[in-house]
Amino acid sequence: MTDDLRSEAMRDDRQGPFRDAGEDRRTAREVPDTPQTRAESYRLAFSDDDFMCRPELRPVRLQLELMKPEMVLTEAGIDSTVVLFGGARIPEPKDKDGARTARLAELTRYYDEAREFSRRITEASLARGGRENIIVTGGGPGVMEAGNRGADDAGGRSVGLNIVLPHEQAPNAYVTPGLCFNFHYFALRKMHFLMRANAVCVFPGGFGTLDETFEALTLIQTGRMERVPFLLFGRSFWEEIINWDSLSRAGTISDEDLDLFRFVESADEALDQIANWPHPRSKRGTIPGR
């Protein structure tokens, strides 16, 4: 939605006889330049960046980071998503010679698998109207770039949920510009990953990927999130870094918890697993197989 259309929609939705806040903000810029109008206290509260960043305003900022992406995604007609988590440091295969470790060079194959998977999910989504199963990633490089790139290959939209970090986090070139968000709060970003999720696909990654993976699995395990296809790409990677069976043998998780996810190696296998997922499918739309 363009800025002009959004402004028009906001005017149409305005309730009652009161003056629009945006109009007052524009008018406030045109007042005479005096010591009084230059004072910080004179600024409209919602236009005062310093005021909005005060510690006491944290509850307001949390609410805004919940509301803004939700409103934009709703206005864009996005009803459900397919989530891709994965490492920012996994390069495209053509760049694997520059990978920092030999193991990372081996993992570059998952860049292509993520790209292919996203392309096919997006093609299927477009065939059904383009509102369901929109690819969403963390918006950065590596596997995230591959996910957004695959959607772009198919001529479809994709979402990027970026976050302000010192390193490795700027929007990749394949996120749909109007669906590219930036977050301050990790917690709100993780909520938006899962609020529309019809499936979760996790590729090899680091601390961030592990954090997102276990957060989502815990929500499903505890019944706080409905059960959706949950796929881990790269069995050897995941079994090398996490001893899943040991968790079950120790009794810290149940045997049934190991059934919350499946290992896959390729886009083909992932689509087959999703198409044949044995648990009730989300009411927000199904994901077709091959």
ChimeraX attribute file (.defattr): number of C-alpha atoms within 10 A of each C-alpha:
attribute: neighborCount
match mode: 1-to-1
recipient: residues
	/A:1	11
	/A:2	8
	/A:3	8
	/A:4	9
	/A:5	10
	/A:6	13
	/A:7	13
	/A:8	12
	/A:9	13
	/A:10	13
	/A:11	12
	/A:12	9
	/A:13	9
	/A:14	12
	/A:15	10
	/A:16	6
	/A:17	6
	/A:18	7
	/A:19	10
	/A:20	12
	/A:21	11
	/A:22	13
	/A:23	9
	/A:24	11
	/A:25	14
	/A:26	10
	/A:27	10
	/A:28	15
	/A:29	11
	/A:30	8
	/A:31	10
	/A:32	10
	/A:33	9
	/A:34	8
	/A:35	8
	/A:36	10
	/A:37	14
	/A:38	12
	/A:39	9
	/A:40	12
	/A:41	11
	/A:42	12
	/A:43	16
	/A:44	14
	/A:45	12
	/A:46	10
	/A:47	12
	/A:48	13
	/A:49	11
	/A:50	9
	/A:51	16
	/A:52	15
	/A:53	12
	/A:54	10
	/A:55	9
	/A:56	10
	/A:57	11
	/A:58	12
	/A:59	9
	/A:60	12
	/A:61	17
	/A:62	15
	/A:63	11
	/A:64	13
	/A:65	19
	/A:66	18
	/A:67	12
	/A:68	12
	/A:69	20
	/A:70	16
	/A:71	10
	/A:72	16
	/A:73	16
	/A:74	11
	/A:75	12
	/A:76	13
	/A:77	11
	/A:78	19
	/A:79	17
	/A:80	25
	/A:81	27
	/A:82	25
	/A:83	24
	/A:84	25
	/A:85	25
	/A:86	33
	/A:87	25
	/A:88	21
	/A:89	20
	/A:90	28
	/A:91	26
	/A:92	20
	/A:93	17
	/A:94	10
	/A:95	11
	/A:96	18
	/A:97	12
	/A:98	12
	/A:99	18
	/A:100	12
	/A:101	10
	/A:102	11
	/A:103	10
	/A:104	18
	/A:105	19
	/A:106	13
	/A:107	23
	/A:108	22
	/A:109	19
	/A:110	26
	/A:111	25
	/A:112	20
	/A:113	22
	/A:114	28
	/A:115	22
	/A:116	22
	/A:117	24
	/A:118	31
	/A:119	25
	/A:120	21
	/A:121	25
	/A:122	27
	/A:123	17
	/A:124	19
	/A:125	24
	/A:126	18
	/A:127	9
	/A:128	11
	/A:129	8
	/A:130	18
	/A:131	17
	/A:132	25
	/A:133	28
	/A:134	27
	/A:135	29
	/A:136	31
	/A:137	27
	/A:138	34
	/A:139	31
	/A:140	27
	/A:141	25
	/A:142	22
	/A:143	32
	/A:144	30
	/A:145	28
	/A:146	31
	/A:147	36
	/A:148	33
	/A:149	26
	/A:150	28
	/A:151	28
	/A:152	20
	/A:153	18
	/A:154	18
	/A:155	13
	/A:156	21
	/A:157	26
	/A:158	29
	/A:159	28
	/A:160	27
	/A:161	22
	/A:162	21
	/A:163	20
	/A:164	13
	/A:165	10
	/A:166	7
	/A:167	6
	/A:168	13
	/A:169	16
	/A:170	16
	/A:171	22
	/A:172	21
	/A:173	14
	/A:174	24
	/A:175	28
	/A:176	19
	/A:177	14
	/A:178	15
	/A:179	17
	/A:180	20
	/A:181	20
	/A:182	18
	/A:183	17
	/A:184	14
	/A:185	14
	/A:186	12
	/A:187	12
	/A:188	17
	/A:189	20
	/A:190	16
	/A:191	13
	/A:192	16
	/A:193	23
	/A:194	20
	/A:195	12
	/A:196	22
	/A:197	24
	/A:198	27
	/A:199	23
	/A:200	22
	/A:201	22
	/A:202	23
	/A:203	29
	/A:204	24
	/A:205	20
	/A:206	12
	/A:207	10
	/A:208	13
	/A:209	19
	/A:210	17
	/A:211	11
	/A:212	18
	/A:213	19
	/A:214	12
	/A:215	14
	/A:216	19
	/A:217	18
	/A:218	15
	/A:219	14
	/A:220	17
	/A:221	18
	/A:222	9
	/A:223	10
	/A:224	10
	/A:225	15
	/A:226	14
	/A:227	19
	/A:228	20
	/A:229	25
	/A:230	25
	/A:231	23
	/A:232	21
	/A:233	24
	/A:234	18
	/A:235	14
	/A:236	10
	/A:237	15
	/A:238	16
	/A:239	12
	/A:240	9
	/A:241	8
	/A:242	10
	/A:243	10
	/A:244	15
	/A:245	14
	/A:246	11
	/A:247	15
	/A:248	15
	/A:249	11
	/A:250	9
	/A:251	10
	/A:252	9
	/A:253	15
	/A:254	14
	/A:255	14
	/A:256	9
	/A:257	15
	/A:258	13
	/A:259	9
	/A:260	17
	/A:261	16
	/A:262	17
	/A:263	19
	/A:264	20
	/A:265	17
	/A:266	18
	/A:267	22
	/A:268	15
	/A:269	17
	/A:270	24
	/A:271	20
	/A:272	15
	/A:273	18
	/A:274	22
	/A:275	16
	/A:276	13
	/A:277	14
	/A:278	10
	/A:279	10
	/A:280	10
	/A:281	18
	/A:282	17
	/A:283	8
	/A:284	14
	/A:285	15
	/A:286	16
	/A:287	22
	/A:288	14
	/A:289	16
	/A:290	14
